[in-house]
Amino acid sequence: MRRNYAAIVVSAIVFWLLGALWFGNLFTKPWMALEGMTMEQAAKINPLVPYIVAFICDLVMAYVLASICLWRQVDSASKGASLGVLFWIGFVATTSLVTYMFEGRSLHLFLINYGYCLVGMTIMGAILGAWKKKTA
């Protein structure tokens, strides 16, 4: 089997768009309050570089998750989603939570920041697991 590059790109785009929705609409006010950021400060930030870096990171994450799906022969949305959750628990949540605890940061902020990753990695895994590459 070969990597499905279309699925990798689409899942990275979906993850990136989820981030825009998550932080730009759903959790904007509580996230900004917990970060101690005002609207004036946010308006001064040029988002171009962070958006580009975020998308590149999303592509890398999709590529790695697709590689693991390929290796484990994941062939369904549910198996892919499960793999996304498993990787989030095993790598993202554990390393990030330790950092948050030592920094004395809010658990609520952790849930906003890394809840996004949980939902995103679950969706990304589902896309990668479900998308069957045409063999023609």
C-alpha positions as CSV (number, residue, x, y, z in Angstrom):
1,M,0.0,0.0,0.0
2,R,1.1,3.6,-0.6
3,R,0.4,6.8,1.2
4,N,-2.6,8.7,0.1
5,Y,-1.3,12.2,-0.3
6,A,-4.7,13.7,-1.2
7,A,-6.0,12.4,2.2
8,I,-3.0,13.8,3.9
9,V,-3.5,17.3,2.5
10,V,-7.2,17.3,3.0
11,S,-6.9,16.1,6.6
12,A,-4.3,18.8,7.3
13,I,-6.6,21.5,5.8
14,V,-9.5,20.3,7.9
15,F,-7.3,20.3,11.1
16,W,-6.1,23.9,10.1
17,L,-9.7,25.1,9.6
18,L,-10.8,23.5,12.9
19,G,-8.1,25.6,14.6
20,A,-9.5,28.8,13.0
21,L,-13.0,27.9,14.1
22,W,-11.9,26.7,17.6
23,F,-9.8,29.7,18.5
24,G,-11.4,32.3,16.2
25,N,-15.0,31.6,17.1
26,L,-15.8,28.9,19.6
27,F,-13.3,29.7,22.4
28,T,-12.0,33.2,21.5
29,K,-13.1,35.0,24.6
30,P,-12.2,32.4,27.3
31,W,-8.9,31.6,25.5
32,M,-7.9,35.3,25.3
33,A,-8.8,35.9,29.0
34,L,-6.8,32.8,30.2
35,E,-3.9,34.0,28.1
36,G,-4.2,37.5,29.5
37,M,-4.5,38.9,26.0
38,T,-6.7,41.9,25.0
39,M,-8.3,42.5,21.6
40,E,-5.9,45.4,21.0
41,Q,-2.9,43.1,21.6
42,A,-4.4,40.4,19.3
43,A,-5.0,43.0,16.6
44,K,-1.3,43.9,16.6
45,I,-0.2,40.4,15.8
46,N,0.5,39.6,12.2
47,P,-1.1,36.1,11.8
48,L,0.5,35.3,8.4
49,V,3.6,33.5,9.8
50,P,1.8,31.6,12.6
51,Y,-0.9,30.4,10.0
52,I,1.8,29.2,7.6
53,V,3.8,27.5,10.4
54,A,0.5,25.9,11.7
55,F,-0.4,24.5,8.3
56,I,3.1,23.1,7.8
57,C,2.9,21.4,11.2
58,D,-0.5,20.1,10.4
59,L,0.9,18.6,7.2
60,V,3.7,16.9,9.1
61,M,1.2,15.6,11.7
62,A,-1.1,14.2,8.9
63,Y,1.9,12.6,7.2
64,V,3.0,10.9,10.4
65,L,-0.5,9.7,11.3
66,A,-1.0,8.5,7.7
67,S,2.3,6.6,8.0
68,I,1.1,4.9,11.2
69,C,-2.3,4.1,9.6
70,L,-0.5,2.5,6.7
71,W,1.8,0.5,8.9
72,R,-1.1,-0.6,11.1
73,Q,-3.3,-1.3,8.1
74,V,-6.0,1.0,9.3
75,D,-9.0,0.7,7.0
76,S,-11.9,2.5,8.5
77,A,-12.8,5.9,9.9
78,S,-13.4,4.4,13.4
79,K,-10.0,2.8,13.5
80,G,-8.3,6.0,12.2
81,A,-10.2,8.1,14.8
82,S,-9.1,5.7,17.5
83,L,-5.5,6.0,16.4
84,G,-5.8,9.8,16.5
85,V,-7.2,9.6,20.1
86,L,-4.5,7.1,21.1
87,F,-1.7,9.3,19.8
88,W,-3.2,12.4,21.5
89,I,-3.4,10.6,24.9
90,G,0.1,9.0,24.5
91,F,2.0,12.0,23.2
92,V,0.2,15.3,23.1
93,A,-1.8,15.2,26.3
94,T,1.0,13.7,28.4
95,T,3.8,16.0,27.4
96,S,1.7,19.1,27.3
97,L,0.0,18.5,30.6
98,V,3.3,18.1,32.4
99,T,4.5,21.4,31.0
100,Y,1.2,23.1,32.0
101,M,1.5,21.8,35.6
102,F,5.2,22.9,36.0
103,E,4.3,26.3,34.5
104,G,1.3,26.7,36.9
105,R,-1.0,27.2,34.0
106,S,-4.7,26.8,34.1
107,L,-6.3,23.4,33.4
108,H,-9.1,25.2,31.6
109,L,-6.5,26.7,29.2
110,F,-5.1,23.2,28.7
111,L,-8.5,21.9,27.8
112,I,-9.1,24.7,25.3
113,N,-5.6,24.4,23.7
114,Y,-5.4,20.7,23.6
115,G,-9.0,19.8,23.3
116,Y,-8.6,21.3,19.9
117,C,-5.8,18.8,19.2
118,L,-7.9,15.9,20.5
119,V,-10.8,16.8,18.2
120,G,-8.5,17.6,15.3
121,M,-6.5,14.4,15.6
122,T,-9.6,12.3,15.9
123,I,-11.0,13.9,12.7
124,M,-7.7,13.6,11.0
125,G,-7.4,10.0,11.9
126,A,-11.0,9.3,10.7
127,I,-10.3,11.0,7.3
128,L,-7.0,9.1,6.9
129,G,-8.6,5.8,7.9
130,A,-11.7,6.1,5.8
131,W,-10.2,7.5,2.6
132,K,-9.6,4.7,0.2
133,K,-7.1,5.4,-2.6
134,K,-8.4,4.5,-6.1
135,T,-6.4,1.7,-7.6
136,A,-6.7,2.5,-11.3
